[in-house]
Amino acid sequence: MKMSNDHTFQKATFAGGCFWCMVKPFDQQPGIESVTSGYTGGATPNPSYQEVCSETTGHYEAVQIVYDPEVFPYDELLEVYWQQIDPTDPGGQFFDRGHSYKTAIFYHDEKQRILAEHSKQDLEKSGKFNKPIVTAILPAKEFYPAEEYHQEYYKKNPVHYQRYSHGSGRASFIKEKWGENDEQ
């Protein structure tokens, strides 16, 4: 993927439960061109939020990141990703339950697949979690941007975003597993 100023940008796609909470941690990193909330992994073309939440489309809520690998490599994106989720939860994330809230890494090429597999194995071996890492590693499928009101939710609705992040249990889980993080 070629962009302006002779920079070669790449895509990364991650599902980590509610996409509102997955934008900010990536958006604030150097070399990130964009972070888009959307839906992927299912069969329904161009699904709506209501359709995805109905658990009938097979889609995950996800973020697609356009990034400069020279500035912020894919393995660093993976590090950020793992620190936003509970990779041991097979039924969703925090109080969001169902297939659309499950975790997955959607790889765009063989290099991403290999890096994701190694990263998952390293996390498993680290002993940080006492249950198996169940996050799926899947080939990227068509990504459909979510409705505009979901984009950059943490900027548009900062008070609700903070309440959601804390109320869902995500912020306390991240703090417990990874240390102090007031930015959630």
Legacy VTK file of the C-alpha trace (Angstrom):
# vtk DataFile Version 3.0
C-alpha trace
ASCII
DATASET POLYDATA
POINTS 184 float
0.000 0.000 0.000
1.657 3.231 -1.163
0.792 6.616 0.307
2.040 10.170 0.017
5.569 11.421 0.741
7.166 8.165 -0.466
6.014 6.353 2.675
4.905 2.774 2.287
2.040 2.118 4.648
0.642 -1.263 5.615
-2.585 -2.481 7.184
-3.106 -4.338 10.451
-6.497 -5.584 11.620
-7.323 -6.547 15.193
-10.520 -7.590 16.961
-10.460 -6.919 20.678
-14.032 -6.615 21.868
-15.707 -3.227 21.663
-13.927 -1.278 18.940
-14.380 2.023 20.817
-11.721 0.861 23.287
-9.337 -0.394 20.610
-8.814 2.906 18.763
-7.121 5.180 21.313
-4.172 2.906 22.223
-3.121 2.687 18.562
-4.154 6.189 17.507
-1.648 7.720 19.898
1.393 5.809 18.586
3.944 7.291 16.182
3.696 6.206 12.551
-0.036 5.524 12.675
-1.778 7.051 9.672
-5.324 6.021 10.658
-7.354 3.718 12.900
-10.803 2.792 11.597
-13.511 1.020 13.587
-15.400 -1.576 11.601
-16.493 -5.130 11.003
-14.658 -8.096 9.522
-14.517 -11.863 9.425
-18.140 -12.516 8.531
-20.191 -13.270 5.460
-22.682 -10.381 5.314
-21.537 -7.607 2.953
-21.483 -4.084 4.399
-23.203 -4.974 7.689
-24.714 -2.404 10.041
-23.912 -2.163 13.742
-27.330 -3.595 14.561
-26.750 -6.576 12.257
-23.332 -7.319 13.760
-24.707 -7.014 17.323
-27.473 -9.475 16.410
-24.710 -12.128 16.171
-26.051 -13.343 12.802
-23.389 -11.984 10.416
-20.273 -13.790 11.669
-18.413 -10.462 11.873
-16.147 -9.273 14.652
-15.974 -5.668 15.835
-12.442 -4.720 14.823
-10.046 -1.903 14.071
-8.035 -1.540 10.905
-4.810 0.369 11.297
-2.857 1.981 8.479
0.704 2.347 9.717
4.258 3.074 8.647
6.292 -0.049 9.485
9.500 1.993 9.379
8.247 4.041 12.332
6.067 1.535 14.211
6.669 -2.078 13.116
4.001 -4.781 13.162
5.569 -6.584 16.139
5.142 -3.384 18.180
1.502 -3.175 17.086
1.096 -6.729 18.395
2.555 -5.686 21.768
0.041 -2.844 22.018
-2.775 -5.197 20.962
-2.098 -7.864 23.594
-2.114 -5.196 26.306
-5.680 -4.107 25.426
-7.469 -7.456 25.715
-8.057 -10.532 27.842
-6.615 -13.110 25.422
-7.903 -15.986 27.578
-11.617 -15.170 27.214
-13.287 -17.348 24.542
-16.723 -15.709 24.837
-16.098 -12.011 24.243
-14.373 -9.239 26.126
-15.204 -8.007 29.601
-18.953 -7.405 29.817
-19.423 -7.573 26.038
-20.348 -11.157 25.208
-20.801 -12.994 21.928
-18.920 -13.794 18.735
-18.737 -10.172 17.566
-16.739 -9.292 20.702
-14.228 -12.144 20.526
-10.532 -11.463 19.972
-8.688 -12.148 16.731
-5.657 -11.025 14.788
-6.413 -10.807 11.063
-3.162 -11.119 9.130
-2.722 -9.465 5.716
0.316 -11.468 4.586
2.512 -14.378 5.578
4.960 -12.173 7.501
2.134 -10.857 9.685
0.865 -14.400 10.262
4.277 -15.615 11.394
4.834 -12.596 13.658
1.357 -13.015 15.166
1.914 -16.739 15.808
5.296 -16.074 17.465
3.843 -13.243 19.523
0.998 -15.474 20.733
3.455 -18.250 21.623
5.661 -15.778 23.521
2.658 -14.524 25.484
1.637 -18.102 26.279
5.171 -18.890 27.537
5.428 -15.667 29.557
3.275 -17.014 32.388
1.367 -13.715 32.573
-1.903 -15.636 32.200
-2.837 -18.869 33.969
-5.297 -19.933 31.249
-4.654 -20.713 27.559
-4.396 -17.850 25.054
-7.481 -18.317 22.850
-7.154 -15.308 20.521
-7.615 -16.538 16.952
-5.135 -15.747 14.174
-7.076 -15.615 10.918
-6.546 -14.473 7.322
-7.825 -10.948 6.715
-11.204 -10.704 5.051
-13.117 -7.735 3.693
-13.175 -4.904 6.250
-16.268 -2.705 6.431
-15.922 0.645 8.218
-18.481 1.155 10.972
-20.946 4.015 10.956
-19.432 7.487 11.397
-20.634 7.903 14.987
-18.379 4.967 15.998
-15.230 6.505 14.485
-12.816 8.107 16.985
-15.402 7.598 19.709
-12.902 8.405 22.465
-12.456 11.914 21.000
-16.126 12.591 20.224
-17.526 11.268 23.518
-14.660 11.330 26.040
-16.799 11.158 29.181
-18.877 8.213 27.947
-15.741 6.518 26.616
-14.052 6.756 30.044
-17.169 5.471 31.842
-17.432 2.579 29.386
-13.740 1.648 29.622
-13.859 1.605 33.413
-17.391 0.226 33.803
-16.758 -2.696 31.451
-13.803 -3.851 33.547
-11.314 -3.323 30.716
-9.343 -0.508 32.385
-8.911 -2.366 35.698
-7.932 -5.581 33.885
-5.256 -3.744 31.882
-3.944 -2.047 35.025
-3.838 -5.371 36.905
-2.078 -7.300 34.108
0.153 -4.639 32.587
0.591 -1.932 35.227
-0.501 1.678 35.537
-2.346 3.012 32.507
-4.383 6.173 33.115
-4.839 6.655 29.384
-7.621 4.091 29.134
LINES 1 185
184 0 1 2 3 4 5 6 7 8 9 10 11 12 13 14 15 16 17 18 19 20 21 22 23 24 25 26 27 28 29 30 31 32 33 34 35 36 37 38 39 40 41 42 43 44 45 46 47 48 49 50 51 52 53 54 55 56 57 58 59 60 61 62 63 64 65 66 67 68 69 70 71 72 73 74 75 76 77 78 79 80 81 82 83 84 85 86 87 88 89 90 91 92 93 94 95 96 97 98 99 100 101 102 103 104 105 106 107 108 109 110 111 112 113 114 115 116 117 118 119 120 121 122 123 124 125 126 127 128 129 130 131 132 133 134 135 136 137 138 139 140 141 142 143 144 145 146 147 148 149 150 151 152 153 154 155 156 157 158 159 160 161 162 163 164 165 166 167 168 169 170 171 172 173 174 175 176 177 178 179 180 181 182 183
